[in-house]
Amino acid sequence: MADIGILNGEVIFYQRIEAYELVNAYNNGNLKGTLKNIAARLNEESNPIIMLVKEKL
């Protein structure tokens, strides 16, 4: 579930992701970049992650 809208002039939208979803995506090789680095430190019982998406300038 994503909440869309310019939050503070910088963040375009954010999305809450359950840890088990990130762990599964990481194990299947579906992640890259910062999200991959974060998922590498998680286990399925970790707290949910809030992903902030910013406009690339």
Jmol script that loads the backbone (N, CA, C; Angstrom):
load data "model"
ATOM      1  N   MET A   1       0.847  -1.176   0.000  1.00  0.00           N
ATOM      2  CA  MET A   1       0.000   0.000   0.000  1.00  0.00           C
ATOM      3  C   MET A   1       0.888   1.233   0.000  1.00  0.00           C
ATOM      4  N   ALA A   2       0.699   2.115  -0.944  1.00  0.00           N
ATOM      5  CA  ALA A   2       1.495   3.334  -1.038  1.00  0.00           C
ATOM      6  C   ALA A   2       0.599   4.540  -0.820  1.00  0.00           C
ATOM      7  N   ASP A   3       1.115   5.484  -0.074  1.00  0.00           N
ATOM      8  CA  ASP A   3       0.434   6.755   0.096  1.00  0.00           C
ATOM      9  C   ASP A   3       1.113   7.749  -0.836  1.00  0.00           C
ATOM     10  N   ILE A   4       0.355   8.274  -1.776  1.00  0.00           N
ATOM     11  CA  ILE A   4       0.920   9.118  -2.814  1.00  0.00           C
ATOM     12  C   ILE A   4       0.591  10.577  -2.543  1.00  0.00           C
ATOM     13  N   GLY A   5       1.551  11.428  -2.811  1.00  0.00           N
ATOM     14  CA  GLY A   5       1.386  12.858  -2.661  1.00  0.00           C
ATOM     15  C   GLY A   5       2.703  13.465  -2.221  1.00  0.00           C
ATOM     16  N   ILE A   6       2.918  14.691  -2.577  1.00  0.00           N
ATOM     17  CA  ILE A   6       4.158  15.348  -2.179  1.00  0.00           C
ATOM     18  C   ILE A   6       4.033  15.684  -0.703  1.00  0.00           C
ATOM     19  N   LEU A   7       4.878  15.047   0.088  1.00  0.00           N
ATOM     20  CA  LEU A   7       4.756  15.172   1.533  1.00  0.00           C
ATOM     21  C   LEU A   7       5.408  16.430   2.070  1.00  0.00           C
ATOM     22  N   ASN A   8       6.603  16.723   1.599  1.00  0.00           N
ATOM     23  CA  ASN A   8       7.315  17.877   2.138  1.00  0.00           C
ATOM     24  C   ASN A   8       8.095  18.609   1.052  1.00  0.00           C
ATOM     25  N   GLY A   9       7.688  18.470  -0.175  1.00  0.00           N
ATOM     26  CA  GLY A   9       8.397  19.107  -1.274  1.00  0.00           C
ATOM     27  C   GLY A   9       9.554  18.275  -1.777  1.00  0.00           C
ATOM     28  N   GLU A  10       9.879  17.200  -1.098  1.00  0.00           N
ATOM     29  CA  GLU A  10      11.005  16.363  -1.493  1.00  0.00           C
ATOM     30  C   GLU A  10      10.569  14.910  -1.689  1.00  0.00           C
ATOM     31  N   VAL A  11       9.808  14.369  -0.768  1.00  0.00           N
ATOM     32  CA  VAL A  11       9.361  12.986  -0.842  1.00  0.00           C
ATOM     33  C   VAL A  11       8.089  12.924  -1.681  1.00  0.00           C
ATOM     34  N   ILE A  12       8.116  12.108  -2.744  1.00  0.00           N
ATOM     35  CA  ILE A  12       6.970  11.971  -3.638  1.00  0.00           C
ATOM     36  C   ILE A  12       5.922  11.043  -3.029  1.00  0.00           C
ATOM     37  N   PHE A  13       6.357   9.878  -2.549  1.00  0.00           N
ATOM     38  CA  PHE A  13       5.447   8.974  -1.854  1.00  0.00           C
ATOM     39  C   PHE A  13       6.238   8.069  -0.941  1.00  0.00           C
ATOM     40  N   TYR A  14       5.506   7.379  -0.085  1.00  0.00           N
ATOM     41  CA  TYR A  14       6.154   6.413   0.793  1.00  0.00           C
ATOM     42  C   TYR A  14       5.345   5.132   0.795  1.00  0.00           C
ATOM     43  N   GLN A  15       6.025   4.051   1.159  1.00  0.00           N
ATOM     44  CA  GLN A  15       5.375   2.755   1.190  1.00  0.00           C
ATOM     45  C   GLN A  15       5.885   1.972   2.388  1.00  0.00           C
ATOM     46  N   ARG A  16       4.966   1.364   3.106  1.00  0.00           N
ATOM     47  CA  ARG A  16       5.312   0.487   4.226  1.00  0.00           C
ATOM     48  C   ARG A  16       5.490  -0.922   3.671  1.00  0.00           C
ATOM     49  N   ILE A  17       6.621  -1.541   3.990  1.00  0.00           N
ATOM     50  CA  ILE A  17       6.927  -2.884   3.500  1.00  0.00           C
ATOM     51  C   ILE A  17       7.210  -3.777   4.693  1.00  0.00           C
ATOM     52  N   GLU A  18       6.530  -4.897   4.763  1.00  0.00           N
ATOM     53  CA  GLU A  18       6.774  -5.856   5.838  1.00  0.00           C
ATOM     54  C   GLU A  18       8.143  -6.506   5.646  1.00  0.00           C
ATOM     55  N   ALA A  19       8.815  -6.768   6.744  1.00  0.00           N
ATOM     56  CA  ALA A  19      10.168  -7.322   6.693  1.00  0.00           C
ATOM     57  C   ALA A  19      10.207  -8.653   5.955  1.00  0.00           C
ATOM     58  N   TYR A  20       9.225  -9.520   6.181  1.00  0.00           N
ATOM     59  CA  TYR A  20       9.241 -10.828   5.531  1.00  0.00           C
ATOM     60  C   TYR A  20       9.174 -10.694   4.007  1.00  0.00           C
ATOM     61  N   GLU A  21       8.492  -9.645   3.505  1.00  0.00           N
ATOM     62  CA  GLU A  21       8.426  -9.417   2.059  1.00  0.00           C
ATOM     63  C   GLU A  21       9.793  -9.034   1.507  1.00  0.00           C
ATOM     64  N   LEU A  22      10.515  -8.191   2.234  1.00  0.00           N
ATOM     65  CA  LEU A  22      11.856  -7.806   1.798  1.00  0.00           C
ATOM     66  C   LEU A  22      12.819  -8.975   1.872  1.00  0.00           C
ATOM     67  N   VAL A  23      12.726  -9.769   2.926  1.00  0.00           N
ATOM     68  CA  VAL A  23      13.602 -10.927   3.069  1.00  0.00           C
ATOM     69  C   VAL A  23      13.370 -11.892   1.908  1.00  0.00           C
ATOM     70  N   ASN A  24      12.126 -12.143   1.559  1.00  0.00           N
ATOM     71  CA  ASN A  24      11.821 -13.029   0.437  1.00  0.00           C
ATOM     72  C   ASN A  24      12.348 -12.475  -0.880  1.00  0.00           C
ATOM     73  N   ALA A  25      12.146 -11.186  -1.115  1.00  0.00           N
ATOM     74  CA  ALA A  25      12.635 -10.552  -2.341  1.00  0.00           C
ATOM     75  C   ALA A  25      14.161 -10.603  -2.405  1.00  0.00           C
ATOM     76  N   TYR A  26      14.813 -10.387  -1.276  1.00  0.00           N
ATOM     77  CA  TYR A  26      16.283 -10.450  -1.211  1.00  0.00           C
ATOM     78  C   TYR A  26      16.768 -11.862  -1.530  1.00  0.00           C
ATOM     79  N   ASN A  27      16.136 -12.859  -0.925  1.00  0.00           N
ATOM     80  CA  ASN A  27      16.537 -14.249  -1.159  1.00  0.00           C
ATOM     81  C   ASN A  27      16.312 -14.685  -2.602  1.00  0.00           C
ATOM     82  N   ASN A  28      15.352 -14.076  -3.281  1.00  0.00           N
ATOM     83  CA  ASN A  28      15.071 -14.399  -4.685  1.00  0.00           C
ATOM     84  C   ASN A  28      15.874 -13.544  -5.660  1.00  0.00           C
ATOM     85  N   GLY A  29      16.713 -12.629  -5.139  1.00  0.00           N
ATOM     86  CA  GLY A  29      17.538 -11.784  -5.993  1.00  0.00           C
ATOM     87  C   GLY A  29      16.773 -10.682  -6.701  1.00  0.00           C
ATOM     88  N   ASN A  30      15.668 -10.228  -6.110  1.00  0.00           N
ATOM     89  CA  ASN A  30      14.822  -9.218  -6.745  1.00  0.00           C
ATOM     90  C   ASN A  30      15.095  -7.789  -6.293  1.00  0.00           C
ATOM     91  N   LEU A  31      16.107  -7.562  -5.489  1.00  0.00           N
ATOM     92  CA  LEU A  31      16.386  -6.215  -4.975  1.00  0.00           C
ATOM     93  C   LEU A  31      17.734  -5.718  -5.477  1.00  0.00           C
ATOM     94  N   LYS A  32      17.876  -4.380  -5.482  1.00  0.00           N
ATOM     95  CA  LYS A  32      19.163  -3.781  -5.802  1.00  0.00           C
ATOM     96  C   LYS A  32      19.292  -2.470  -5.043  1.00  0.00           C
ATOM     97  N   GLY A  33      20.475  -1.955  -4.970  1.00  0.00           N
ATOM     98  CA  GLY A  33      20.719  -0.663  -4.345  1.00  0.00           C
ATOM     99  C   GLY A  33      20.532  -0.662  -2.841  1.00  0.00           C
ATOM    100  N   THR A  34      20.064   0.457  -2.338  1.00  0.00           N
ATOM    101  CA  THR A  34      19.915   0.661  -0.899  1.00  0.00           C
ATOM    102  C   THR A  34      18.952  -0.334  -0.266  1.00  0.00           C
ATOM    103  N   LEU A  35      17.860  -0.626  -0.950  1.00  0.00           N
ATOM    104  CA  LEU A  35      16.876  -1.563  -0.407  1.00  0.00           C
ATOM    105  C   LEU A  35      17.494  -2.955  -0.229  1.00  0.00           C
ATOM    106  N   LYS A  36      18.366  -3.355  -1.140  1.00  0.00           N
ATOM    107  CA  LYS A  36      19.056  -4.640  -1.028  1.00  0.00           C
ATOM    108  C   LYS A  36      19.964  -4.650   0.202  1.00  0.00           C
ATOM    109  N   ASN A  37      20.677  -3.563   0.439  1.00  0.00           N
ATOM    110  CA  ASN A  37      21.559  -3.460   1.604  1.00  0.00           C
ATOM    111  C   ASN A  37      20.776  -3.519   2.910  1.00  0.00           C
ATOM    112  N   ILE A  38      19.633  -2.887   2.943  1.00  0.00           N
ATOM    113  CA  ILE A  38      18.789  -2.918   4.139  1.00  0.00           C
ATOM    114  C   ILE A  38      18.235  -4.318   4.365  1.00  0.00           C
ATOM    115  N   ALA A  39      17.740  -4.938   3.308  1.00  0.00           N
ATOM    116  CA  ALA A  39      17.150  -6.278   3.418  1.00  0.00           C
ATOM    117  C   ALA A  39      18.172  -7.314   3.869  1.00  0.00           C
ATOM    118  N   ALA A  40      19.435  -7.110   3.550  1.00  0.00           N
ATOM    119  CA  ALA A  40      20.482  -8.063   3.934  1.00  0.00           C
ATOM    120  C   ALA A  40      20.627  -8.151   5.451  1.00  0.00           C
ATOM    121  N   ARG A  41      20.225  -7.119   6.169  1.00  0.00           N
ATOM    122  CA  ARG A  41      20.362  -7.097   7.633  1.00  0.00           C
ATOM    123  C   ARG A  41      19.092  -7.514   8.358  1.00  0.00           C
ATOM    124  N   LEU A  42      18.042  -7.835   7.628  1.00  0.00           N
ATOM    125  CA  LEU A  42      16.751  -8.149   8.237  1.00  0.00           C
ATOM    126  C   LEU A  42      16.547  -9.648   8.402  1.00  0.00           C
ATOM    127  N   ASN A  43      15.621  -9.975   9.293  1.00  0.00           N
ATOM    128  CA  ASN A  43      15.075 -11.328   9.322  1.00  0.00           C
ATOM    129  C   ASN A  43      13.560 -11.177   9.240  1.00  0.00           C
ATOM    130  N   GLU A  44      12.858 -12.282   9.103  1.00  0.00           N
ATOM    131  CA  GLU A  44      11.416 -12.218   8.874  1.00  0.00           C
ATOM    132  C   GLU A  44      10.627 -11.611  10.030  1.00  0.00           C
ATOM    133  N   GLU A  45      11.214 -11.531  11.206  1.00  0.00           N
ATOM    134  CA  GLU A  45      10.525 -10.975  12.372  1.00  0.00           C
ATOM    135  C   GLU A  45      10.918  -9.523  12.663  1.00  0.00           C
ATOM    136  N   SER A  46      11.696  -8.915  11.788  1.00  0.00           N
ATOM    137  CA  SER A  46      12.093  -7.516  11.970  1.00  0.00           C
ATOM    138  C   SER A  46      10.882  -6.599  11.820  1.00  0.00           C
ATOM    139  N   ASN A  47      11.034  -5.367  12.264  1.00  0.00           N
ATOM    140  CA  ASN A  47       9.973  -4.365  12.127  1.00  0.00           C
ATOM    141  C   ASN A  47       9.764  -4.010  10.661  1.00  0.00           C
ATOM    142  N   PRO A  48       8.565  -3.522  10.310  1.00  0.00           N
ATOM    143  CA  PRO A  48       8.315  -3.089   8.929  1.00  0.00           C
ATOM    144  C   PRO A  48       9.241  -1.941   8.537  1.00  0.00           C
ATOM    145  N   ILE A  49       9.437  -1.787   7.251  1.00  0.00           N
ATOM    146  CA  ILE A  49      10.302  -0.748   6.684  1.00  0.00           C
ATOM    147  C   ILE A  49       9.410   0.295   6.016  1.00  0.00           C
ATOM    148  N   ILE A  50       9.779   1.561   6.154  1.00  0.00           N
ATOM    149  CA  ILE A  50       9.112   2.644   5.431  1.00  0.00           C
ATOM    150  C   ILE A  50      10.056   3.095   4.332  1.00  0.00           C
ATOM    151  N   MET A  51       9.640   2.897   3.073  1.00  0.00           N
ATOM    152  CA  MET A  51      10.456   3.293   1.931  1.00  0.00           C
ATOM    153  C   MET A  51       9.991   4.669   1.472  1.00  0.00           C
ATOM    154  N   LEU A  52      10.918   5.631   1.445  1.00  0.00           N
ATOM    155  CA  LEU A  52      10.629   6.974   0.965  1.00  0.00           C
ATOM    156  C   LEU A  52      11.150   7.098  -0.451  1.00  0.00           C
ATOM    157  N   VAL A  53      10.309   7.583  -1.352  1.00  0.00           N
ATOM    158  CA  VAL A  53      10.700   7.751  -2.757  1.00  0.00           C
ATOM    159  C   VAL A  53      10.785   9.244  -3.037  1.00  0.00           C
ATOM    160  N   LYS A  54      11.972   9.643  -3.489  1.00  0.00           N
ATOM    161  CA  LYS A  54      12.223  11.057  -3.765  1.00  0.00           C
ATOM    162  C   LYS A  54      12.422  11.253  -5.271  1.00  0.00           C
ATOM    163  N   GLU A  55      12.124  12.469  -5.735  1.00  0.00           N
ATOM    164  CA  GLU A  55      12.325  12.797  -7.131  1.00  0.00           C
ATOM    165  C   GLU A  55      13.823  12.955  -7.392  1.00  0.00           C
ATOM    166  N   LYS A  56      14.280  12.355  -8.480  1.00  0.00           N
ATOM    167  CA  LYS A  56      15.684  12.494  -8.879  1.00  0.00           C
ATOM    168  C   LYS A  56      15.852  13.822  -9.593  1.00  0.00           C
ATOM    169  N   LEU A  57      16.778  14.612  -9.132  1.00  0.00           N
ATOM    170  CA  LEU A  57      16.993  15.922  -9.747  1.00  0.00           C
ATOM    171  C   LEU A  57      18.176  15.904 -10.671  1.00  0.00           C
TER     172      LEU A  57
END
end "model"
wireframe off; spacefill off
backbone 0.3
color backbone group
